Amino acid sequence: MSGISAQITLPRPILAPSGEALARLIGDFLAWLELNKGLRLCEAYKPQYDWYVPIPTNAGTLALEFLEGSAVLDQEKHA
């Protein structure tokens, strides 16, 4: 045995943000996608022609709508 010891450093656990903070984070991510990557959420205008238009909804509102049925908000209600 050579006496070499390896020490492994594990990353600290990442704490999940609360429901409102998570919705804000998702909204910020979607805004970043639009500003930096040119990606935007759209809906079908004329699907038969593959025409799409940007959705007129706030990304934060969509994030909250998504999280309403998720386990994140359910856990907060029971905590």
C-alpha positions in Angstrom: 0.0 0.0 0.0 1.4 3.4 -1.0 -0.2 5.5 1.7 -1.9 7.8 -0.8 -5.3 8.9 0.4 -7.9 10.5 -1.8 -10.5 12.8 -0.2 -13.7 13.1 -2.1 -15.6 16.3 -1.6 -19.3 15.9 -2.2 -21.3 19.0 -3.4 -23.6 20.6 -1.0 -27.3 19.7 -1.5 -29.2 22.3 -3.5 -32.3 23.4 -1.6 -35.4 23.7 -3.7 -36.9 27.2 -3.7 -40.4 27.7 -2.4 -43.4 27.9 -4.7 -43.3 31.7 -5.4 -39.5 31.7 -5.6 -39.7 28.8 -8.0 -42.3 30.5 -10.2 -40.0 33.6 -10.3 -37.1 31.4 -11.2 -39.0 29.8 -14.1 -40.2 33.2 -15.2 -36.7 34.6 -15.1 -35.5 31.6 -17.1 -38.1 32.1 -19.8 -37.2 35.8 -20.0 -33.6 34.8 -20.3 -34.4 32.4 -23.1 -36.2 35.1 -25.0 -33.6 37.8 -24.5 -30.5 35.8 -25.0 -31.5 32.8 -27.1 -34.4 34.3 -29.2 -36.8 31.6 -28.0 -40.3 32.5 -27.1 -43.4 30.6 -26.0 -45.9 30.5 -28.9 -49.3 29.0 -29.6 -50.8 27.7 -32.8 -52.5 30.3 -34.9 -53.2 28.2 -38.0 -51.9 24.7 -37.2 -52.7 23.5 -40.7 -50.0 25.9 -42.0 -47.6 25.7 -39.0 -48.2 29.3 -38.2 -47.5 30.3 -34.6 -47.9 33.6 -32.6 -46.3 34.5 -29.3 -48.5 33.9 -26.3 -49.8 37.1 -24.7 -49.4 35.7 -21.2 -46.9 36.6 -18.5 -44.3 33.8 -18.0 -44.6 34.1 -14.2 -48.4 33.5 -14.4 -47.7 30.4 -16.5 -45.2 29.2 -14.0 -47.6 29.6 -11.1 -50.3 27.8 -13.1 -47.9 24.9 -13.7 -46.9 24.7 -10.0 -50.4 24.8 -8.7 -50.8 21.1 -9.6 -47.2 20.1 -8.7 -45.9 18.4 -5.6 -43.8 21.5 -4.7 -46.9 23.6 -3.7 -48.6 20.5 -2.1 -45.6 20.0 0.1 -45.6 23.6 1.2 -49.3 23.4 2.1 -48.7 20.4 4.4 -45.5 21.7 6.0 
